[in-house]
Amino acid sequence: MLTSELSIKEALQEYFGFNAFKGNQEKIIQSLLQGNDTFVIMPTGGGKSLCYQLPAIMMEGCAIIISPLIALMKNQVDLVRSYSNNDDIAHFLNSTLSRSTIKQVKADITSGKTKMLYVAPETLKKEENLEFFRGIKVSFIGVDEAHCISEWGHDFRPEYRQIKNMIAQIDKKIPIIALTATATPKVQSDIKKNLELEKPNVFMSSFNRANLYYEIRPKLTREQTINQIIKYVQENQGKSGIVYCLNRKSTEEIAELLSVNGIKAVPYHAGMESATRSKVQDQFLMEDMHVIVATIAFGMGIDKPDVRFVIHFDIPKSIENYYQETGRAGRDGLEGKCIAFYSYKDIEKLEKFMRDKPLAEREMGSQLLAETAAYAETSVCRRRFLLHYFGEQYDKENCGSCDNCLNPKEKTEGKDYVMMALKTAVAVNENYGIPYLVDLLTGKRTTEIGNYKHDKLDLFGVGKEKDAHFWNSVLRQCLLSSLVYKDIEQYGLIKLTDAGRAFLKKPKSIKISLNHDYISQAADVQTQVSVGKSVLDPVLFDMLKKIRESVAKEQTLPPYVIFSEASLEEMSTTYPCNLDELSKVSGVSKGKANKYGLRFASAIKKYVEENDIDRPNDFNTLKQVANKSVHKIHIIQNIDKKLPLDEIARMRGMKFVELIDEIETIVSSGTKLNLDYYLNEIIEEDLQEEVMDYFREMESGDLNEAYNELKEEGLSFEEVQLMHVKFMSEVAN
């Protein structure tokens, strides 16, 4: 029942000051006003909130809006109040409110002043609140961020699956509107099923954000990547932007580096006080600060239309996260640059963090990560890849606004290769994922292939003249061409579509291009958008490798212990000519520079003078801050006190694997740590000696390789990592 006699368009003008609706907004509002269950999939910036805010004002009673985050509720309430001269029009109810405030909120609802109440599922399920809601007129229930319902989504919250049961306890006949910005076809199905939507009207807006530019850059060393970010932001001085990181330490470090280089930047993460976070949001909205360096805790419900760039220092955990975060750029329809730095090592690190999770959650997380890696490495149109992921067809071959379309890779005829790939999938009854099919095509005799006797198949090794990288590219492009699809419920098994079966019967020409190989590209990457032109000097690099080999032999140590390959590459790019400059190279502490660096710095200086080289100005133009960590001092002090490592992790609010990574960082920066008190409790002395001998002979320093060799001794990955810390602490520092 309506309380307003205004037409929808008159109400829009009256309450929000807009003259026209965007996209499907009017149809969505009509659906809800007519009492229908309604399901809305609308990308960030499309105007989802208005779809429930306007009908809430127009309808009799109070709408209950379920939202996952307290910060999001506050922002939404503030926004609604800003359009009205009645502050009581919207309230939120959560654990931050005092008893007296809760009493006042309920009084405003009962009196009819409040038209919208924002609650979290945890608040809704309290019996006292359910009883209160049964006694008032509820106009409808809005489920915001509805993807949280689905176990197949990127942000699953178990309490969201109880929402339907809670609604039934209030009134089974209340209309429901579910809204989300990111939902794959599987997640959409799960939402409708779980909420038991009655013949819902479904409104899906296009996921295509035509004004956004997408680019992936190879992630080199930490310092080089941060320098690229600083230079990009300097060249876009005064524009609003967000830099996303996966951990708090990086947000603080990058924000500080941006600040000392004259950029108004501030960090934002969940570890900050609520008042501080609110202040940071206000500074960003009011443009007192131009750049926010944030974890994913930032952005939900922040309605700033003129964010001009979103940079991902770390690749996100899922394509949904990536799409949602990049969606905060260019919400006004103007310029929006989305740049992400990618290294497969970041994917491996995220996989490591999932080791302690339940099996089903781990497998789901691994699938999401695999899709993210595939997006980063693809050579086809990034827009097409994103839209395909969300179930939307994009027919243009070239979008003209992503790095792959602006710099397309050469395409070759792929008909025969696609045939091989499809036949291989059929040969194993369409019962395996891409990695397994790649192993079959390349003739790799894995334990699993041997167990199933698939090495006896005629097609085993049929594509061995090409490498795994090539076949990954072929299978990914089969997905994008809809010749195959992934069965998500069966953890990504590859199944043929009707089009794929038709292709097998009647093959036709199909052009394919190879995915990006960022591991090999990283060494000689030359960034193409607004950054310096420094490239690796191969002659100097070879010279430095020979010096490292000589020093390693003198010290009877593996070469990587002296300086890593990445450090040598950076030296061959920036030409540090003294020990002070050398200590600014990533992975080279002052202690290490003093211990091993003189021959390297002298050789570089001589090379620069003899070849009249114009050195890049990285050492001069970008100001640095002292290398520090919010945890470093505490960790060193507590290790000196011989506290158990799991106790140190608990005290610092860290996961155990995060603590070990932090310890590795401390040791690699030149600090010696004595972990014998801990290692002697968990690893026999004889085995420790064996492991130390192994590291002395090891050439690469690759811990995954070390773990594969040493796990037969009963060592976990973390134990191998700690032994490597002991080794580096004793021999390198």
C-alpha positions in Angstrom: 0.0 0.0 0.0 1.3 3.4 -0.9 1.4 6.4 1.5 2.5 8.8 -1.3 0.0 9.9 -4.0 2.8 11.2 -6.2 3.8 9.3 -9.3 7.1 7.5 -9.3 8.8 10.2 -11.3 7.3 13.0 -9.2 8.5 11.1 -6.0 12.0 10.8 -7.5 12.2 14.6 -8.0 10.5 15.3 -4.7 12.6 13.1 -2.5 16.0 12.8 -4.3 16.0 15.7 -6.7 16.6 13.6 -9.9 14.6 14.2 -13.1 15.1 10.7 -14.6 15.8 7.1 -13.7 18.9 5.2 -14.8 18.6 1.9 -16.6 16.1 -0.5 -15.0 15.5 1.5 -11.9 11.9 2.5 -12.7 10.9 -1.1 -13.6 12.5 -2.4 -10.4 10.7 0.1 -8.2 7.4 -0.6 -10.0 7.9 -4.4 -9.3 8.4 -3.7 -5.6 5.5 -1.3 -5.3 3.3 -4.0 -6.8 4.3 -6.4 -4.0 6.5 -8.7 -6.1 9.6 -10.5 -5.1 12.4 -8.8 -7.0 16.0 -9.8 -7.8 18.4 -7.1 -9.0 21.9 -7.7 -10.4 23.4 -4.2 -11.1 27.1 -3.3 -11.2 28.6 -0.8 -8.8 27.6 2.7 -9.7 24.4 1.6 -11.4 22.1 3.1 -8.6 21.1 -0.1 -6.7 20.3 1.8 -3.4 17.6 4.0 -5.0 15.8 0.8 -6.1 14.8 0.2 -2.5 15.1 3.7 -1.0 12.4 5.3 -3.1 9.8 2.6 -2.6 10.5 2.5 1.1 9.6 6.2 1.3 6.5 5.8 -0.8 5.1 2.6 0.8 3.2 2.3 4.1 5.3 1.0 7.0 9.1 0.6 7.4 11.4 -1.4 5.1 14.0 -3.6 6.7 17.3 -3.5 4.8 19.8 -6.3 5.6 23.4 -5.3 5.2 26.6 -7.1 6.0 28.8 -4.2 7.3 28.3 -1.6 10.0 30.3 1.0 8.1 28.1 0.4 5.0 24.9 0.9 7.1 26.1 4.2 8.5 27.1 5.5 5.1 23.7 4.5 3.6 21.8 6.1 6.5 23.8 9.3 6.2 23.1 9.4 2.5 19.4 9.0 2.8 19.2 11.6 5.6 21.2 14.1 3.4 18.2 14.1 0.9 15.6 14.6 3.6 14.9 17.3 6.2 13.9 14.5 8.6 16.8 12.7 10.2 14.5 10.0 11.5 13.6 8.8 8.0 16.4 6.2 8.2 18.1 4.4 11.1 20.4 1.5 11.7 20.2 -1.1 14.4 23.4 -2.8 15.5 25.7 -3.6 18.3 27.4 -0.2 18.4 24.2 1.5 19.7 23.4 2.2 23.4 20.2 0.9 25.0 18.7 4.4 25.1 19.5 4.9 21.3 17.9 1.5 20.5 14.8 2.5 22.4 14.6 5.8 20.5 15.1 4.1 17.1 12.2 1.7 17.9 10.0 4.6 19.0 10.7 6.4 15.7 9.7 3.2 13.8 6.5 2.7 15.8 5.5 6.3 15.3 5.9 6.0 11.5 8.7 8.5 11.2 11.3 5.9 10.1 10.9 4.5 6.6 14.1 2.5 6.4 15.9 0.4 9.0 19.3 -1.1 8.3 20.2 -4.2 10.2 22.8 -7.0 10.1 21.6 -10.6 10.0 23.0 -11.1 13.5 20.8 -8.2 14.8 17.7 -9.4 12.9 17.8 -12.9 14.4 17.6 -11.8 18.0 14.3 -12.9 19.5 13.5 -9.4 21.0 14.0 -7.8 17.6 11.9 -10.4 15.8 9.1 -9.9 18.3 9.3 -6.1 17.7 9.2 -6.5 13.9 6.1 -8.7 14.2 4.3 -5.8 15.9 5.0 -3.2 13.2 4.1 -2.8 9.5 7.0 -4.0 7.5 6.7 -2.7 3.9 9.3 -5.1 2.5 12.7 -6.8 3.2 15.7 -5.7 1.2 18.7 -8.0 1.1 21.7 -5.9 0.1 25.0 -7.6 -1.0 22.9 -10.8 -1.6 25.9 -12.7 -3.0 26.9 -13.2 0.7 24.2 -15.9 0.7 26.0 -18.2 -1.7 28.7 -20.7 -0.7 29.9 -20.3 -4.4 30.3 -16.6 -4.0 33.5 -14.6 -3.1 32.1 -13.3 0.2 30.1 -16.1 1.7 28.6 -15.4 5.2 26.8 -18.3 6.8 24.4 -16.0 8.8 23.0 -14.8 5.4 21.7 -18.3 4.7 19.4 -17.9 7.8 17.7 -14.8 6.4 14.6 -16.6 4.9 13.9 -18.3 8.2 14.0 -15.0 10.0 11.7 -13.4 7.5 9.2 -16.2 7.9 9.2 -15.6 11.7 8.1 -12.0 11.0 5.6 -12.5 8.1 5.8 -15.0 5.3 4.0 -12.7 2.9 6.5 -9.8 3.1 7.9 -8.9 -0.4 11.7 -9.4 -0.8 14.1 -7.5 -3.0 17.6 -9.0 -3.2 20.4 -6.9 -4.7 24.0 -7.6 -5.7 26.6 -6.0 -7.9 28.6 -9.2 -8.6 27.0 -12.7 -9.2 28.0 -15.4 -11.5 25.1 -17.6 -12.9 25.6 -20.2 -10.2 25.5 -17.6 -7.4 22.3 -16.0 -8.9 20.7 -19.4 -8.8 21.8 -20.0 -5.3 20.4 -16.6 -4.1 16.9 -17.2 -5.6 16.8 -20.8 -4.2 17.9 -19.9 -0.7 15.6 -16.9 -0.3 12.7 -18.9 -1.8 11.8 -16.0 -4.0 8.2 -16.4 -5.3 8.3 -16.1 -9.1 10.7 -13.1 -8.8 11.0 -10.3 -11.4 14.7 -10.5 -12.3 16.5 -7.4 -13.6 20.0 -7.8 -14.8 21.9 -4.8 -16.0 24.9 -5.2 -18.2 28.2 -5.8 -16.3 30.0 -3.7 -19.0 31.5 -0.5 -17.6 32.4 1.0 -21.0 34.4 4.0 -19.5 36.8 1.8 -17.5 40.3 0.9 -18.9 41.7 -2.4 -17.7 45.4 -3.2 -17.5 47.6 -5.9 -15.9 51.3 -5.2 -15.3 53.9 -7.7 -14.2 54.8 -7.3 -10.6 58.6 -7.1 -10.3 60.3 -6.5 -6.9 58.3 -4.8 -4.2 60.3 -1.6 -4.4 60.0 -1.4 -8.2 56.3 -1.9 -8.1 55.9 0.8 -5.4 58.0 3.1 -7.5 55.7 2.6 -10.5 52.7 3.4 -8.3 54.4 6.6 -7.0 55.2 7.7 -10.5 51.8 7.0 -11.9 50.1 8.9 -9.0 52.5 11.8 -9.4 51.6 12.0 -13.1 47.9 12.1 -12.1 48.4 14.6 -9.3 45.2 16.0 -7.8 43.0 13.1 -9.1 41.2 10.9 -6.7 42.4 7.3 -6.6 42.4 4.1 -4.5 45.4 1.7 -4.1 44.3 -1.7 -2.9 46.6 -4.1 -0.9 45.9 -7.4 0.8 47.5 -6.6 4.1 47.7 -3.7 6.5 51.4 -3.4 6.5 51.5 -2.6 2.8 48.8 0.0 3.1 50.8 1.9 5.7 54.1 1.6 3.9 52.8 2.7 0.5 50.7 5.6 2.0 53.8 6.8 3.8 55.9 6.6 0.6 53.3 8.5 -1.4 53.1 11.2 1.3 56.8 11.8 1.4 56.7 12.2 -2.3 54.2 15.0 -2.1 51.0 13.1 -2.6 48.0 13.6 -0.2 47.6 9.9 0.8 46.4 8.1 3.8 46.1 4.3 4.8 42.8 2.6 5.6 42.3 -0.9 7.1 40.1 -2.8 9.5 42.8 -2.6 12.3 42.2 1.2 12.7 39.8 2.7 15.2 36.3 3.2 13.9 36.6 7.0 14.5 39.8 7.1 12.5 38.3 5.1 9.6 35.3 7.4 9.5 37.7 10.4 9.5 39.7 8.9 6.6 36.5 8.3 4.6 35.4 11.9 5.1 38.8 13.3 4.1 38.6 11.3 0.9 35.1 12.4 0.1 35.9 16.0 0.9 39.2 15.8 -1.2 41.4 16.7 1.8 43.1 13.5 0.8 43.5 12.4 -2.9 44.6 8.8 -2.5 43.4 6.1 -0.1 45.8 3.1 0.3 43.4 0.4 1.6 42.6 -3.2 2.2 39.3 -4.5 0.8 37.7 -3.1 4.0 37.4 0.2 2.1 34.9 1.2 -0.5 31.5 -0.6 0.2 28.9 2.1 0.3 31.3 4.9 -0.5 29.6 7.0 -3.1 32.4 9.0 -4.6 31.7 9.4 -8.3 35.0 10.9 -9.5 37.6 8.2 -8.5 39.9 8.4 -11.5 42.1 5.3 -10.9 42.1 2.1 -8.9 45.4 0.3 -8.6 45.8 -3.2 -7.2 49.3 -3.6 -5.6 48.2 -7.2 -4.9 46.0 -9.2 -7.2 42.6 -9.9 -5.5 41.4 -13.3 -4.2 38.6 -13.5 -6.9 37.3 -11.9 -10.0 34.3 -10.8 -8.0 36.5 -8.8 -5.7 38.4 -7.4 -8.6 35.3 -6.3 -10.5 33.7 -4.8 -7.4 36.9 -2.8 -6.5 37.6 -1.6 -10.0 33.9 -0.6 -10.2 34.7 2.2 -7.7 36.5 4.1 -10.5 34.6 6.4 -12.9 31.2 6.1 -11.4 30.3 9.4 -13.0 30.8 7.8 -16.5 34.1 9.7 -17.0 37.7 8.4 -17.0 38.5 5.4 -14.8 41.9 3.6 -15.1 42.1 0.1 -13.5 45.7 -1.1 -13.2 46.7 -4.3 -11.3 50.1 -5.7 -10.6 50.4 -9.5 -11.1 52.9 -12.2 -10.1 52.0 -15.8 -9.8 53.9 -15.8 -6.5 51.0 -13.8 -5.0 48.5 -16.5 -6.1 50.8 -19.1 -4.3 50.9 -17.0 -1.2 47.1 -16.8 -1.1 46.8 -20.5 -1.6 49.2 -21.0 1.4 46.9 -18.9 3.6 44.0 -21.3 2.8 45.8 -24.4 4.0 44.1 -24.4 7.4 40.5 -24.0 6.0 38.0 -26.8 5.6 38.4 -28.9 2.4 35.3 -27.6 0.6 36.2 -24.0 1.4 39.8 -24.6 0.2 38.7 -26.1 -3.1 36.3 -23.2 -3.7 39.0 -20.7 -2.9 41.4 -22.4 -5.2 38.9 -22.2 -8.1 38.4 -18.5 -7.5 42.1 -18.0 -7.5 42.6 -20.0 -10.7 40.0 -17.8 -12.4 41.8 -14.7 -11.2 45.2 -16.0 -12.5 43.5 -16.9 -15.8 42.2 -13.3 -16.1 45.6 -11.8 -15.4 47.4 -14.0 -17.9 44.8 -14.0 -20.7 45.8 -12.3 -24.0 42.2 -11.8 -25.2 40.1 -8.8 -24.5 39.9 -8.3 -20.7 36.3 -6.9 -20.9 35.2 -9.9 -22.8 36.7 -12.2 -20.2 35.1 -10.4 -17.3 31.6 -10.3 -18.9 31.9 -14.0 -19.9 32.7 -14.8 -16.2 29.4 -13.1 -15.1 27.4 -14.9 -17.9 27.2 -12.0 -20.3 28.1 -12.2 -24.0 30.4 -9.5 -25.5 30.6 -9.8 -29.2 33.2 -7.1 -30.1 36.6 -8.5 -30.9 38.4 -5.4 -29.7 37.0 -3.1 -26.9 39.6 -0.4 -27.5 40.0 0.1 -23.7 42.2 -2.6 -22.2 45.9 -3.4 -22.6 45.3 -6.5 -24.6 43.1 -4.7 -27.2 45.4 -1.7 -27.5 48.5 -4.0 -27.8 47.0 -7.2 -29.3 49.2 -10.4 -29.4 49.6 -12.1 -32.8 46.9 -14.7 -33.5 47.5 -18.0 -35.2 45.2 -20.7 -36.7 44.0 -22.9 -33.9 41.6 -25.4 -35.5 43.7 -28.5 -35.0 44.8 -27.6 -31.5 41.2 -26.9 -30.4 40.2 -30.3 -31.9 42.9 -32.0 -29.8 41.8 -30.2 -26.7 38.1 -31.1 -27.2 38.9 -34.8 -28.1 41.0 -35.1 -24.9 38.2 -33.8 -22.7 35.8 -36.3 -24.3 38.4 -39.2 -24.0 38.3 -38.8 -20.2 34.5 -38.5 -20.1 34.5 -34.8 -19.5 35.4 -35.5 -15.9 38.5 -33.4 -15.3 39.6 -29.8 -15.0 42.0 -27.8 -17.1 45.3 -28.7 -15.3 44.6 -32.4 -15.7 43.8 -32.0 -19.4 47.0 -30.0 -19.9 49.0 -32.8 -18.3 47.4 -35.3 -20.7 48.0 -33.2 -23.8 51.7 -32.6 -22.9 52.2 -36.2 -21.9 53.1 -35.5 -18.3 53.1 -38.8 -16.3 51.6 -37.7 -13.0 50.6 -40.1 -10.2 46.9 -39.3 -10.8 47.2 -40.0 -14.6 49.1 -43.3 -13.8 46.4 -44.4 -11.3 43.6 -43.9 -13.8 45.8 -45.5 -16.6 45.2 -42.4 -18.8 48.8 -42.7 -20.0 47.6 -45.6 -22.1 45.1 -43.5 -24.0 45.9 -42.8 -27.7 45.6 -39.1 -27.0 48.1 -39.1 -24.2 50.9 -36.7 -25.2 49.2 -35.8 -28.5 50.2 -32.2 -28.0 53.6 -32.7 -26.5 55.3 -30.5 -29.1 53.7 -27.5 -27.3 54.2 -26.6 -23.7 51.7 -26.3 -20.8 51.5 -22.6 -21.3 50.3 -23.1 -24.8 47.6 -25.6 -23.9 46.3 -23.5 -21.0 45.8 -20.7 -23.6 43.9 -23.0 -26.0 41.6 -24.4 -23.3 40.9 -20.9 -21.9 40.0 -19.6 -25.4 37.7 -22.7 -25.8 35.9 -21.5 -22.7 35.6 -17.9 -24.0 34.3 -19.2 -27.4 31.7 -21.3 -25.5 33.0 -24.6 -26.9 33.3 -25.8 -23.4 32.0 -24.7 -20.0 33.1 -25.2 -16.4 30.8 -27.3 -14.1 31.2 -25.1 -11.0 29.3 -27.5 -8.7 31.8 -30.2 -9.6 34.9 -28.0 -8.9 35.6 -26.8 -12.4 35.3 -30.0 -14.5 35.4 -29.2 -18.3 32.3 -30.1 -20.2 31.6 -29.7 -23.9 28.7 -27.4 -25.0 26.5 -28.1 -28.0 28.7 -25.7 -29.9 31.8 -27.8 -28.9 30.2 -31.0 -30.0 29.2 -29.3 -33.3 32.8 -28.2 -33.7 34.0 -31.8 -33.3 31.7 -33.0 -36.1 32.5 -30.0 -38.4 35.7 -28.2 -37.4 36.1 -24.6 -38.6 38.8 -21.9 -38.5 39.4 -20.4 -35.1 42.2 -17.9 -34.3 44.0 -18.2 -30.9 46.7 -16.2 -29.2 49.0 -17.2 -26.3 48.4 -16.1 -22.8 50.9 -13.6 -21.2 53.8 -15.4 -19.6 54.6 -12.8 -16.8 57.4 -14.9 -15.3 59.5 -14.5 -18.4 58.3 -11.0 -19.2 59.2 -9.7 -15.7 62.9 -9.6 -16.4 62.7 -7.2 -19.3 59.3 -5.5 -18.7 59.0 -2.0 -20.1 55.9 -0.3 -18.7 53.8 1.4 -21.3 51.6 3.9 -19.5 53.2 6.9 -17.9 56.2 5.4 -16.2 59.9 5.5 -16.6 61.7 3.9 -19.5 64.4 2.0 -17.5 65.1 -1.5 -18.8 67.5 -4.2 -17.7 71.0 -4.0 -19.1 71.8 -7.6 -20.2 75.6 -7.0 -20.4 75.8 -5.6 -16.9 73.5 -8.4 -15.7 75.8 -11.1 -17.0 78.8 -9.3 -15.5 77.1 -9.1 -12.1 76.1 -12.8 -12.2 79.8 -13.7 -12.8 80.9 -11.6 -9.8 78.2 -13.2 -7.7 79.4 -16.7 -8.8 82.9 -15.8 -7.8 81.9 -14.4 -4.4 79.7 -17.4 -3.8 82.6 -19.8 -4.5 84.9 -17.9 -2.1 82.3 -18.0 0.6 81.2 -21.6 -0.2 77.6 -20.5 -0.4 74.9 -20.8 -3.1 74.9 -17.7 -5.3 71.3 -16.7 -4.4 72.4 -16.2 -0.7 74.8 -13.5 -1.9 72.2 -11.5 -3.9 69.0 -12.8 -5.4 68.4 -12.8 -9.2 65.8 -10.1 -8.7 68.3 -7.9 -6.9 70.8 -8.3 -9.7 68.1 -7.4 -12.2 67.4 -4.2 -10.3 71.1 -3.4 -10.1 71.2 -3.8 -13.9 68.3 -1.4 -14.3 69.2 1.4 -11.7 73.0 1.2 -11.7 73.8 1.8 -8.0 77.4 3.1 -7.8 78.0 3.1 -4.1 77.1 1.1 -1.0 74.4 3.6 0.0 72.6 3.3 -3.4 73.2 -0.5 -3.4 71.4 -0.8 0.0 68.2 0.8 -1.6 68.0 -2.2 -4.0 65.2 -4.6 -3.0 66.6 -7.5 -1.0 69.8 -5.7 -0.2 70.1 -4.5 3.4 72.9 -2.2 4.6 74.5 -5.1 6.4 74.4 -7.2 3.2 75.7 -4.3 1.1 78.6 -3.8 3.5 79.4 -7.6 3.6 79.2 -8.4 -0.1 78.5 -5.2 -2.0 81.8 -3.4 -2.6 82.9 -5.5 -5.7 79.4 -5.1 -7.2 79.2 -1.3 -6.6 82.7 -0.8 -7.9 82.1 -2.9 -11.0 78.8 -1.0 -11.8 80.5 2.4 -11.3 83.3 1.4 -13.7 80.8 0.1 -16.2 78.7 3.3 -16.1 81.8 5.5 -16.6 83.3 3.4 -19.4 80.0 3.2 -21.3 79.0 6.8 -20.6 75.6 5.6 -19.3 72.9 8.1 -18.3 71.6 6.6 -15.1 67.9 6.7 -14.3 67.0 9.1 -11.6 65.1 6.6 -9.3 67.6 7.1 -6.5 67.2 10.9 -6.6 63.5 11.7 -7.4 61.6 9.2 -5.3 62.1 9.8 -1.6 62.3 6.8 0.6 61.3 6.1 4.2 63.1 3.9 6.6 62.4 0.2 6.2 60.1 -0.7 9.1 57.2 -2.8 10.0 54.4 -2.3 12.5 55.3 -5.8 13.9 59.1 -5.8 13.5 60.3 -4.5 16.9 57.8 -6.6 18.8 58.7 -9.8 16.9 62.5 -9.2 17.4 62.0 -8.5 21.1 59.8 -11.5 21.7 62.1 -13.9 19.8 65.0 -12.5 22.0 62.8 -13.4 25.0 62.4 -16.9 23.5 58.6 -16.8 23.4 56.9 -19.6 21.3 56.2 -18.4 17.8 52.5 -19.3 17.9 52.2 -17.2 21.1 53.9 -14.2 19.3 51.4 -14.6 16.4 48.5 -14.6 18.8 49.8 -11.5 20.7 50.2 -9.6 17.4 46.8 -10.7 16.0 48.5 -12.5 13.1 48.1 -15.9 11.4 51.1 -18.2 12.0 52.0 -18.1 8.2 51.9 -14.3 8.3 54.3 -14.3 11.2 56.7 -16.6 9.4 56.5 -14.3 6.3 57.3 -11.3 8.5 60.2 -13.1 10.1 61.5 -13.9 6.6 61.2 -10.1 5.7 63.1 -9.2 8.9 66.0 -11.6 8.2 66.2 -10.6 4.5 66.6 -7.0 5.5 69.8 -7.9 7.3 68.7 -8.6 10.9 70.0 -11.8 12.5 67.4 -13.8 14.5 68.2 -16.9 16.6 65.3 -19.3 16.3 67.2 -22.3 17.7 65.1 -22.3 20.9 62.0 -22.9 18.8 63.5 -25.2 16.1 65.2 -27.5 18.6 61.8 -28.3 20.1 60.2 -29.4 16.8 63.1 -30.6 14.6 65.8 -33.1 15.6 69.3 -31.7 15.5 70.5 -34.3 13.0 67.7 -33.4 10.6 68.5 -29.6 11.1 72.0 -30.3 9.9 70.8 -32.2 6.9 68.5 -29.3 5.9 71.3 -26.8 6.4 73.5 -28.9 4.1 70.7 -29.1 1.6 70.3 -25.3 1.5 74.1 -24.8 1.2 74.0 -26.9 -2.0 70.7 -25.6 -3.3 71.0 -23.3 -6.4 67.7 -21.5 -6.7 66.4 -20.7 -3.2 62.9 -21.8 -4.3 61.1 -22.9 -1.1 58.5 -24.9 -3.0 61.2 -26.9 -4.6 62.9 -27.3 -1.1 59.6 -28.4 0.4 59.0 -31.1 -2.3 62.5 -32.5 -1.6 62.3 -32.3 2.2 58.6 -33.2 2.9 59.6 -36.9 2.9 61.6 -36.2 6.0 58.3 -35.3 7.7 58.8 -31.5 7.5 55.8 -29.1 6.9 56.2 -26.1 4.5 56.3 -23.8 7.5 59.2 -25.8 9.1 61.1 -25.7 5.8 60.5 -21.9 5.7 61.8 -21.5 9.3 64.9 -23.6 8.6 65.6 -21.4 5.6 65.3 -18.3 7.9 67.9 -19.9 10.2 70.1 -20.6 7.2 69.9 -17.1 5.8 70.3 -15.6 9.3 73.5 -17.5 9.9 75.2 -17.4 6.5 73.8 -14.3 4.7 73.6 -11.7 7.4 
